[in-house]
Amino acid sequence: MLVLCISLFMVVVDNLIINVALPTLSRELGASTSGLQWIVDSYALVFACLLLAFGGLGDRFGRKGAIQIGMIAFVGCSIWASFATSTSSLIIARGAMGIGAAAIFPATLAIIIDVFRDPIERAKAIGIWSAVSGMAVAFGPITGGFLLEHFYWGSVFLVNVPVGVIAFILGAIFIPLQHQKIQIHIAWISQGLYFRSRWWVCWCTPSLKDHIVDGRAVQHWHRSLAQ
């Protein structure tokens, strides 16, 4: 349970820890207002777009592997982001971090549900999972402020490295292998439509009609699969 909480905490904290560093990034990298917006949103955008797809892939091919691969990607991209020399490179690195986060986040909850079979124990575990997620939202800006006060701006990303390495090692030791992989059909067309919808929502330029069409297309595709 500890390794799952550490992984979850790191993923959620990184969504908000960057906010307090925006004035510094504007000064050091010469980032414009739109550039700062993309530095913040690229992580959440990629994370939201890939969350459902990676959750399904984790169920199908193994949740432990999803967490371990996601952790490697997350830590590697954190190092990349910490040494970014331009706004564009930082935006890309943040987006790549979102890929790792999308692999980690759904697997943590799925493992809890799989390991804790007793309803009471499962409810307690999910309560702890939710509490850790809420704590991470509060600790993000606080942690970022502390690091910026004592170190350079890249420290808000480098802090992920030791935490991620510890979580990776503990996960390799303590996270159990999935007893039975779920043979699910991944609807790639639905995932593509979902990705497009989330992208345009974050881009903030689509018409309402585009979202209605995407939503109806996803519903139609799921009905055809059910039939």
Helices and strands as residue ranges (DSSP letters): H 2-16, G 19-21, H 22-28, H 33-61, H 63-82, H 87-115, H 119-150, H 155-158, H 160-174, H 188-203, H 208-226
